Amino acid sequence: LKAGGFTGRVPAPDACGSSQRLGRLVGRRGAGSSAPKVAAMSLAVAKDATPKSSSSTSAGVTWSFKVEPRVEVPRSMAPYFSQPEVHISAENCAKHLGFPGEKELKRYVLPLLRQTDGDRGKEDPIGSHVGALAFKRLVSLCAGKTVAARKLLEEFLVARDRVNLPAKPIPIDGSTPQWPLCPPESVGMDRAPFERLSKYFEWRTRMRHFAGIACGVVRNGVLVYYQDAGFASVESKVKMSGDTLVRLFSMTKCLVAAAFMTYFEDPTQGIDLDDPVAKYIPAFAQSSMSVLPKRGQKENQPVERPITLRQLITHTSGIGYGATLGDPWPPGKGSYYKIYEELCEKTRDGSLHNLEEWCNFLAKIPLKGQPGHFWDYSYSLDVLGRVLEVIAKKPLDIVIEERICGPLKMRDTTFRVPKEKAHRLGAWYKSAEVDGKPNLAHTLEVVDKGGEESGWVGDRASKVLSGGGTVEVPLEIKGGMVSTFNDYLRFLLMIRNFGELDGVRVLKKETVQQMICNHIPAACNGKKTVFVFDKPGVGYSCLGQIQAQHPKQDKGTCSGEYGWGGLAGPAWTIDPRSDLIVLSMTQTAFVLDHEEYLRYAARRAIHQHIYGSVAAPAKATSYSPECFDIVRPTGKVVKDESALDQEFEEEFRATQLTRSKTAKERAILPGARLDRHPSDEVEAELHGQKGSGSDAGIAQDSDTTPAAKRRKSTAIGTDMSPGSKRATHAQAATPQSSTPQAATPSTRLADPSKPEELLFSRVAIRPESESGNVAAAPPMKARVTAVEGDKVEVVTEGCWSTRNVKLGEFSVIDESQFGIPTVRPSDPTEFPAPPKPGASGRS
């Protein structure tokens, strides 16, 4: 390096191990003066930087990957590469390398390339456009010729901030290429769990639990496992693949929420999550809406406060959901979707021509509860889609294409499949047991035909662009977007990278951080009963469910993981603590357990790489595998196919009996839904109306409420039986105030004596207007990040700037009644104090 005139450290190899950084290769020894040495090293770099292929076979599973499938370049060079093909033109390449033009560059470089490439060099290796790998080679070859190329090479060696780009230009037409595959061992994972899972999924497809599957696992940003098994169309024997078009249904919500946040983070738009929906859709004005009567009431009740954008994106708006696949139609008396019968009928017969008309009709239907009082899976994201249309002044499909799918090169993700792509759209099935015998192969009933006969192709597609995925099901089988495994993985990688992919930034880092937070803080440490679908510890982010730490959380879940699924069978999860992305695509209704198996196999692969094989059950468990005894190797035991199938069958039947449905599954299953969760405010109001004021009376009334019954099933370490003294004491301690909330978020002045309560609180700062009138300026919202005496540091929303304010210059916003919980005797304690010697009571 010194002989070549370079300075700086040589970077370490990539984490993936499938590509060698330029610095390791430039360190080879040359001969002669400085310039020849640089040229010799450049030839070595150019030769070793050529992509190579490698494959290995283990236990019948073939793992193949390409060397140098993606290339890291300094971030300062990323703007040189045009989108969406991710390339640099040969003319610009020559300019940046210090040559007068393209001809002079080729005259110098082509002889050197022929020396390194041999027979391959007879063809012109430099076309009209150059990819990141070719550009990297040209920089190394020209470093001994021009000063500009030498400076670029130094930047390659010393730059720490890098962007990962495709090695070759991505074609502008056709399907999105698959993310490059990498060996699991290179990112600290054992491949044995994946090999067993591959055979298990093949058995599931043979048993027709689902028709076909395309699934994969990403760790540290690289694809370490991919499998496709079964058929996209069983009748036509069309194989499932990463390019198969699948129906997203509720996974459309994630794309709509991300598109909305691109406008929210733009300060010029002036969007506040606490804005009333009526600001964008006048039909949702508070004065024109009503709420269904409570038990004992006969008339619809007025709305206490208007619905806000925050309540739409978190399903706390009070809006409900219509029927799903398998629900009886017409709805019976008392059905939870009875109030949406006319809406569904008008959508089916074509009376509602677009999303605007659909939302205006929805606004006439009474709400199922007061806005902000319940978490209720709903049409809220469909309404948010209409808000997005109003903000952008464009149809929803164009907005998502411009804001999400276009920048991420998700070419097959759309509301309407063109006829030239219809052959890639498989059928949608529903699996059922044969005569109640689970050991026999299931039957697959076609719900929606594939190809041009599908309800997503051409003119058959829904006229109402459903941001929530389902506005016509089950009356018409259509609605929502379609995508592929390769496409949707790019979206999840963008979220994993905090808003960026292939050098293109779609969302700010701070925006993504806000999106993946739990927006229902009640689902923390078991102190509340407001859980998504009554799943302990499950909250809701802008993209779907998120798991909080809870002693009764589902087996196989980890706190911090978030994800969602769809009615047709796709599902995904991102675990930021393990840097995992799990994506599984099927086209079989109501079947989402495959994603759970894939998620657990990925975590087992991480533990097994560290600890070796352990005596843990193959099914999902809440205990990590290192908690079990290590299995000592006793020689390789090869099981025949019949024995392995028998093992899979026993495991599947046992799991079906013991596992509980995840929140993703409860969102799509037909039948009654346990999805209305009252807050403490609602419970206090209920107690104030029914209770006589005495402790015994309050305890007796509150004990019969559904929320109290749910609390008894979720409270840990507390005796909450009806006759328990502790239960009576806890219920008697519940606040009795029933003060109605205002139409705007309530605020309270900061308490100087309790600065610890301010940390991470959401506050409203009222800045001075241009005229000096404080009252005339709109309040600025921010989050408290540090408190020291009377000085408070906040980060403002929108512009995300840091400011220092003093106590008294702001007020604390009570974000919702789901916010800071009050400590009650019934709340469980993580570390209970040990009893004193000689004291009675349980330890």
FILUMFI-600432 format. One record per residue (C-alpha): residue in one letter; x, y, z. Coordinates in steps of 0.05 Angstrom, whole numbers, padded with zeros to 5 digits, always signed. Layout:
N
aXYZ...
END
This chain:
843
l+00000+00000+00000k+00057+00048+00016a+00091+00032-00049g+00028+00049-00086g+00021+00114-00050f-00040+00094-00009t-00055+00108+00064g-00105+00081+00113r-00126+00014+00142v-00147-00047+00103p-00221-00063+00119a-00241-00130+00146p-00280-00180+00103d-00355-00173+00097a-00398-00206+00150c-00430-00250+00096g-00363-00279+00075s-00387-00285+00003s-00349-00223-00020q-00278-00199-00008r-00269-00125+00003l-00222-00089-00043g-00173-00072+00012r-00154-00145+00026l-00139-00157-00048v-00100-00093-00061g-00049-00114-00008r-00015-00163-00056r+00058-00153-00073g+00077-00120-00139a+00144-00108-00172g+00181-00047-00199s+00164+00025-00186s+00102+00053-00155a+00058+00056-00217p+00073-00016-00241k+00059-00041-00171v-00009-00007-00171a-00023-00036-00240a-00003-00106-00217m-00046-00101-00155s-00103-00074-00197l-00099-00135-00243a-00103-00180-00182v-00162-00142-00156a-00198-00144-00223k-00186-00219-00229d-00208-00237-00158a-00268-00190-00160t-00300-00231-00215p-00364-00266-00191k-00357-00340-00177s-00409-00392-00162s-00406-00444-00107s-00453-00497-00082s-00453-00551-00029t-00499-00609-00014s-00516-00632+00056a-00569-00682+00077g-00602-00679+00009v-00610-00603+00010t-00570-00563-00041w-00545-00495-00019s-00519-00451-00075f-00495-00379-00073k-00456-00331-00116v-00392-00299-00094e-00397-00223-00095p-00472-00220-00109r-00474-00150-00079v-00420-00098-00071e-00406-00046-00017v-00388+00023-00043p-00376+00087-00003r-00440+00126+00009s-00411+00187-00025m-00409+00147-00090a-00480+00121-00085p-00510+00182-00121y-00470+00163-00183f-00514+00102-00191s-00581+00116-00224q-00646+00084-00203p-00684+00040-00212e-00633-00003-00250v-00577+00014-00200h-00523+00029-00252i-00476+00083-00275s-00470+00100-00349a-00404+00086-00383e-00397+00159-00401n-00405+00181-00328c-00359+00125-00307a-00304+00152-00353k-00314+00222-00326h-00307+00201-00253l-00246+00159-00268g-00210+00218-00300f-00216+00201-00375p-00238+00250-00429g-00291+00202-00454e-00317+00132-00460k-00271+00114-00518e-00208+00133-00480l-00231+00092-00420k-00243+00030-00462r-00176+00039-00499y-00139+00034-00434v-00182-00016-00396l-00200-00069-00447p-00129-00097-00455l-00123-00104-00380l-00191-00138-00375r-00171-00188-00428q-00110-00206-00387t-00152-00220-00326d-00213-00251-00360g-00180-00293-00414d-00230-00317-00466r-00286-00280-00433g-00250-00215-00448k-00262-00223-00523e-00332-00197-00511d-00339-00123-00494p-00345-00124-00418i-00364-00050-00415g-00433-00036-00443s-00473+00028-00442h-00484+00019-00367v-00439-00008-00312g-00458-00042-00247a-00426-00033-00179l-00380-00093-00187a-00355-00071-00256f-00345+00000-00230k-00305-00028-00171r-00260-00066-00220l-00250-00005-00264v-00230+00037-00205s-00177-00013-00186l-00151-00019-00257c-00147+00056-00270a-00115+00073-00203g-00046+00070-00234k-00066+00114-00292t-00106+00173-00266v-00106+00214-00202a-00183+00213-00199a-00184+00136-00200r-00131+00134-00146k-00172+00179-00101l-00233+00136-00111l-00192+00074-00093e-00169+00107-00029e-00241+00122-00013f-00258+00049-00024l-00204+00030+00026v-00216+00079+00082a-00290+00097+00078r-00330+00068+00136d-00400+00091+00115r-00418+00044+00059v-00479+00027+00017n-00494-00044-00005l-00513-00045-00079p-00528-00101-00130a-00466-00126-00165k-00497-00121-00234p-00549-00072-00263i-00620-00095-00248p-00661-00103-00313i-00714-00049-00320d-00765-00100-00344g-00787-00167-00317s-00795-00193-00246t-00752-00170-00188p-00690-00215-00180q-00684-00257-00118w-00641-00231-00062p-00572-00266-00064l-00566-00328-00021c-00511-00334+00031p-00488-00394+00073p-00520-00394+00143e-00453-00406+00177s-00426-00339+00153v-00476-00303+00198g-00473-00349+00258m-00528-00398+00242d-00529-00473+00237r-00561-00503+00174a-00587-00567+00206p-00653-00536+00231f-00665-00508+00161e-00652-00575+00129r-00703-00609+00174l-00753-00552+00162s-00746-00561+00086k-00767-00633+00092y-00823-00615+00140f-00852-00564+00091e-00847-00614+00034w-00887-00663+00077r-00939-00608+00092t-00948-00595+00018r-00955-00670+00003m-01008-00673+00058r-01041-00612+00025h-01042-00571+00089f-01025-00516+00040a-01017-00519-00036g-00948-00487-00041i-00900-00444-00002a-00844-00395-00016c-00807-00375+00047g-00741-00347+00070v-00699-00322+00129v-00654-00260+00128r-00602-00247+00181n-00555-00188+00184g-00584-00165+00118v-00568-00227+00078l-00614-00284+00056v-00590-00347+00091y-00648-00393+00076y-00698-00398+00019q-00746-00453+00000d-00803-00461-00048a-00845-00525-00046g-00911-00548-00074f-00952-00515-00128a-00979-00446-00143s-01033-00482-00182v-01045-00554-00163e-01090-00567-00223s-01039-00542-00274k-00979-00567-00235v-00946-00498-00236k-00890-00497-00185m-00889-00445-00129s-00831-00396-00133g-00807-00329-00109d-00839-00297-00170t-00908-00327-00158l-00960-00272-00148v-00996-00280-00081r-01055-00243-00052l-01034-00199+00007f-01101-00179+00037s-01084-00149+00106m-01010-00145+00090t-01032-00088+00044k-01041-00048+00109c-00966-00046+00119l-00953-00014+00051v-01009+00037+00061a-00982+00056+00130a-00912+00064+00102a-00937+00107+00045f-00975+00151+00093m-00914+00161+00137t-00875+00188+00077y-00923+00246+00077f-00926+00251+00152e-00851+00261+00159d-00852+00318+00108p-00858+00382+00149t-00886+00420+00089q-00949+00376+00091g-00967+00399+00161i-00995+00331+00181d-01005+00315+00255l-01025+00246+00278d-01074+00280+00325d-01109+00315+00266p-01183+00296+00262v-01201+00253+00202a-01255+00304+00185k-01199+00351+00164y-01188+00306+00103i-01256+00271+00098p-01313+00318+00118a-01362+00259+00124f-01326+00239+00188a-01344+00303+00224q-01359+00291+00298s-01428+00324+00293s-01451+00275+00238m-01428+00211+00271s-01457+00168+00326v-01439+00107+00369l-01479+00044+00379p-01518+00043+00445k-01489+00008+00505r-01526-00047+00542g-01590-00017+00571q-01592+00041+00522k-01640+00046+00463e-01614+00104+00422n-01547+00116+00388q-01500+00158+00429p-01463+00221+00407v-01388+00216+00393e-01348+00246+00451r-01289+00266+00407p-01271+00263+00334i-01231+00205+00304t-01158+00222+00294l-01105+00197+00245r-01069+00164+00303q-01131+00123+00320l-01138+00101+00247i-01067+00075+00242t-01073+00038+00309h-01144+00010+00302t-01171+00049+00362s-01220+00091+00321g-01283+00055+00342i-01296+00030+00271g-01307-00046+00265y-01298-00098+00210g-01346-00134+00164a-01351-00209+00151t-01292-00251+00130l-01285-00315+00090g-01327-00370+00124d-01374-00323+00161p-01448-00336+00146w-01485-00289+00100p-01532-00254+00107p-01511-00239+00178g-01555-00263+00234k-01585-00221+00289g-01532-00199+00338s-01474-00214+00291y-01414-00169+00301y-01415-00149+00227k-01490-00138+00221i-01484-00063+00218y-01440-00068+00155e-01489-00111+00116e-01513-00054+00071l-01443-00029+00060c-01420-00098+00036e-01481-00106-00009k-01470-00039-00042t-01397-00054-00053r-01415-00120-00086d-01468-00093-00133g-01423-00036-00156s-01463+00021-00125l-01399+00047-00093h-01352+00064-00150n-01289+00084-00114l-01256+00091-00046e-01284+00161-00035e-01357+00138-00041w-01342+00077+00001c-01313+00119+00059n-01370+00169+00056f-01420+00112+00064l-01379+00081+00120a-01382+00147+00158k-01458+00141+00161i-01453+00075+00200p-01451+00082+00276l-01385+00067+00309k-01379+00005+00352g-01347+00044+00409q-01322+00113+00427p-01258+00133+00391g-01197+00116+00433h-01234+00071+00482f-01222+00004+00449w-01173-00034+00405d-01216-00063+00351y-01190-00093+00285s-01226-00052+00234y-01234-00016+00167s-01190+00040+00195l-01133+00029+00145d-01183+00033+00088v-01203+00102+00113l-01129+00120+00120g-01120+00101+00047r-01173+00152+00029v-01137+00204+00072l-01075+00188+00033e-01112+00201-00032v-01136+00269-00007i-01066+00289+00016a-01032+00267-00049k-01090+00286-00095k-01078+00220-00131p-01110+00150-00129l-01084+00103-00076d-01050+00055-00126i-01010+00112-00157v-00989+00138-00089i-00963+00071-00065e-00927+00061-00131e-00893+00129-00127r-00876+00127-00053i-00861+00054-00038c-00862+00004-00096g-00826+00048-00147p-00765+00068-00105l-00759-00003-00078k-00765-00035-00148m-00825-00077-00125r-00849-00086-00197d-00901-00140-00184t-00936-00107-00125t-01001-00077-00148f-01076-00074-00139r-01091-00099-00209v-01052-00154-00245p-01043-00141-00320k-01062-00199-00366e-00990-00210-00388k-00973-00229-00316a-01036-00269-00302h-01001-00335-00313r-00958-00322-00251l-01020-00314-00206g-01036-00381-00175a-01102-00404-00147w-01126-00390-00076y-01146-00451-00036k-01179-00472+00029s-01154-00536+00061a-01199-00585+00098e-01191-00652+00131v-01222-00714+00099d-01277-00743+00143g-01243-00715+00205k-01181-00759+00195p-01119-00715+00203n-01072-00771+00182l-01099-00769+00111a-01081-00717+00059h-01128-00657+00061t-01172-00633+00005l-01159-00566-00028e-01221-00526-00046v-01210-00470-00097v-01232-00403-00069d-01207-00361-00127k-01181-00388-00193g-01113-00369-00217g-01095-00338-00284e-01141-00291-00322e-01202-00318-00284s-01178-00289-00218g-01213-00230-00184w-01147-00191-00185v-01135-00192-00261g-01154-00136-00309d-01226-00111-00306r-01245-00164-00254a-01205-00127-00201s-01242-00088-00147k-01259-00016-00163v-01251+00003-00089l-01176+00006-00075s-01176-00027-00006g-01119-00003+00037g-01140-00054+00090g-01143-00111+00040t-01215-00135+00046v-01278-00093+00032e-01315-00145-00012v-01297-00212+00018p-01334-00259+00026l-01387-00234-00023e-01335-00223-00077i-01266-00254-00076k-01224-00194-00093g-01191-00133-00061g-01124-00111-00035m-01056-00117-00068v-01017-00175-00096s-00942-00184-00090t-00886-00236-00094f-00836-00263-00043n-00780-00226-00078d-00818-00161-00079y-00844-00161-00007l-00776-00181+00020r-00748-00116-00008f-00800-00077+00031l-00782-00114+00096l-00708-00102+00083m-00722-00028+00076i-00757-00029+00144r-00699-00069+00173n-00650-00017+00146f-00691+00039+00178g-00719+00067+00113e-00664+00054+00061l-00649+00001+00009d-00599+00001-00049g-00577+00072-00033v-00649+00098-00039r-00680+00128+00024v-00755+00119+00027l-00767+00139+00100k-00727+00176+00153k-00695+00133+00206e-00735+00168+00260t-00800+00155+00223v-00786+00080+00219q-00768+00079+00293q-00835+00111+00308m-00871+00061+00263i-00843-00001+00296c-00858+00022+00368n-00916-00005+00408h-00971+00046+00401i-01013+00013+00455p-00967+00020+00516a-01018-00019+00557a-00987-00084+00533c-00926-00076+00578n-00907-00121+00636g-00977-00148+00645k-01001-00085+00681k-01060-00074+00634t-01115-00116+00602v-01114-00079+00536f-01082-00131+00491v-01090-00143+00416f-01139-00200+00407d-01131-00216+00481k-01060-00242+00470p-01020-00226+00533g-00966-00175+00520v-00986-00163+00447g-00990-00090+00426y-00997-00057+00359s-00947-00017+00317c-00960+00020+00252l-00943-00044+00214g-00979-00096+00256q-00973-00133+00322i-00913-00124+00367q-00895-00168+00426a-00880-00137+00494q-00849-00175+00552h-00903-00213+00589p-00900-00275+00634k-00956-00307+00594q-00935-00289+00524d-00943-00342+00470k-00891-00396+00463g-00838-00382+00412t-00846-00306+00415c-00793-00255+00435s-00805-00185+00461g-00793-00132+00409e-00812-00174+00348y-00865-00146+00303g-00902-00169+00241w-00969-00184+00208g-01004-00232+00161g-01059-00238+00110l-01123-00278+00098a-01095-00316+00040g-01036-00344+00079p-00975-00297+00076a-00942-00274+00140w-00878-00240+00163t-00839-00223+00226i-00779-00178+00241d-00739-00191+00304p-00693-00130+00313r-00656-00162+00372s-00631-00221+00331d-00632-00181+00266l-00679-00231+00234i-00730-00224+00178v-00778-00282+00169l-00824-00282+00108s-00870-00339+00088m-00918-00337+00029t-00974-00387+00016q-01041-00384-00019t-01083-00426+00029a-01134-00390+00072f-01129-00388+00148v-01062-00426+00150l-01007-00384+00181d-00971-00433+00227h-00917-00443+00174e-00889-00374+00191e-00885-00394+00264y-00846-00458+00247l-00799-00417+00202r-00788-00365+00257y-00771-00418+00309a-00724-00456+00261a-00686-00391+00250r-00677-00379+00325r-00658-00451+00336a-00605-00444+00281i-00574-00386+00318h-00572-00423+00385q-00549-00488+00354h-00491-00452+00320i-00467-00430+00389y-00485-00489+00434g-00491-00547+00385s-00550-00595+00382v-00595-00593+00443a-00650-00639+00469a-00705-00588+00456p-00772-00602+00423a-00776-00587+00349k-00840-00547+00356a-00841-00475+00380t-00829-00465+00454s-00821-00404+00498y-00754-00431+00524s-00692-00418+00482p-00656-00483+00461e-00594-00470+00504c-00637-00484+00565f-00637-00558+00548d-00583-00610+00553i-00532-00615+00497v-00539-00677+00454r-00473-00713+00447p-00459-00738+00377t-00472-00813+00371g-00461-00823+00297k-00505-00801+00240v-00573-00834+00239v-00606-00833+00171k-00682-00841+00173d-00720-00866+00113e-00776-00824+00085s-00833-00863+00116a-00803-00858+00186l-00791-00783+00177d-00863-00774+00153q-00889-00810+00214e-00847-00765+00259f-00874-00703+00223e-00946-00728+00230e-00939-00739+00305e-00906-00672+00314f-00959-00636+00274r-01017-00669+00311a-00986-00654+00379t-00973-00582+00360q-01044-00572+00336l-01070-00593+00404t-01023-00550+00446r-01009-00486+00407s-01053-00425+00412k-01073-00382+00353t-01029-00322+00343a-01056-00252+00335k-01043-00257+00260e-01088-00318+00257r-01143-00288+00301a-01146-00228+00254i-01167-00272+00195l-01208-00329+00227p-01284-00328+00220g-01331-00327+00279a-01337-00283+00341r-01277-00240+00355l-01249-00222+00423d-01222-00156+00399r-01256-00101+00441h-01212-00083+00500p-01236-00029+00548s-01186+00017+00580d-01182+00035+00653e-01220+00099+00637v-01279+00060+00610e-01278+00012+00668a-01276+00070+00718e-01336+00101+00683l-01373+00035+00685h-01358+00027+00759g-01381+00098+00773q-01448+00085+00739k-01462+00017+00770g-01427+00020+00837s-01459+00045+00900g-01393+00073+00926s-01379+00018+00976d-01319-00028+00967a-01362-00090+00967g-01411-00062+00916i-01357-00040+00868a-01322-00107+00873q-01386-00145+00860d-01405-00104+00799s-01336-00101+00769d-01325-00175+00778t-01378-00191+00727t-01350-00147+00672p-01314-00181+00613a-01252-00139+00626a-01249-00164+00699k-01254-00235+00675r-01198-00223+00626r-01156-00192+00681k-01164-00254+00723s-01138-00296+00666t-01078-00251+00654a-01056-00227+00723i-00995-00265+00747g-00976-00277+00819t-01042-00250+00845d-01101-00290+00873m-01159-00261+00833s-01213-00312+00849p-01282-00282+00863g-01278-00294+00938s-01206-00271+00945k-01192-00213+00993r-01137-00190+00947a-01186-00188+00888t-01236-00147+00928h-01182-00099+00951a-01155-00091+00880q-01223-00076+00850a-01241-00029+00906a-01178+00010+00892t-01199+00025+00821p-01209+00100+00809q-01282+00121+00807s-01278+00185+00768s-01315+00187+00702t-01293+00253+00673p-01305+00254+00598q-01245+00270+00555a-01242+00331+00511a-01242+00330+00435t-01168+00346+00434p-01113+00308+00471s-01115+00327+00544t-01054+00360+00574r-01027+00372+00644l-00973+00419+00668a-00905+00389+00684d-00894+00373+00757p-00825+00401+00778s-00823+00355+00839k-00827+00292+00796p-00778+00301+00738e-00771+00225+00730e-00843+00222+00705l-00827+00269+00648l-00774+00225+00614f-00799+00199+00547s-00865+00235+00556r-00899+00269+00497v-00905+00343+00508a-00935+00404+00473i-00892+00466+00466r-00927+00530+00447p-00878+00573+00407e-00885+00647+00396s-00917+00667+00330e-00888+00720+00283s-00932+00772+00316g-00906+00753+00385n-00973+00726+00406v-00961+00659+00440a-01034+00638+00437a-01038+00648+00362a-00982+00599+00345p-00999+00525+00339p-00968+00480+00391m-00906+00440+00372k-00905+00368+00396a-00842+00334+00420r-00814+00276+00462v-00773+00287+00525t-00705+00255+00520a-00668+00283+00581v-00685+00318+00646e-00635+00356+00689g-00663+00401+00743d-00709+00451+00709k-00677+00440+00641v-00711+00391+00594e-00685+00365+00527v-00737+00348+00475v-00738+00321+00404t-00792+00355+00362e-00838+00316+00316g-00836+00329+00242c-00769+00364+00236w-00737+00318+00289s-00693+00373+00318t-00666+00375+00389r-00687+00433+00434n-00675+00454+00506v-00735+00482+00544k-00752+00496+00616l-00806+00469+00662g-00868+00510+00653e-00856+00523+00579f-00893+00460+00559s-00949+00414+00580v-00950+00338+00581i-00997+00305+00532d-01038+00246+00556e-01030+00207+00491s-01090+00163+00506q-01122+00127+00564f-01076+00070+00544g-01016+00112+00566i-00983+00113+00634p-01017+00060+00677t-01034+00072+00750v-01002+00022+00798r-01054-00020+00833p-01048-00075+00885s-01073-00124+00833d-01014-00110+00786p-00961-00164+00784t-00891-00149+00808e-00831-00175+00771f-00788-00182+00833p-00833-00188+00895a-00801-00171+00961p-00786-00232+01004p-00829-00240+01067k-00799-00220+01133p-00778-00275+01180g-00837-00300+01220a-00887-00265+01175s-00946-00305+01149g-00968-00309+01077r-00945-00340+01013s-00874-00329+00989
END
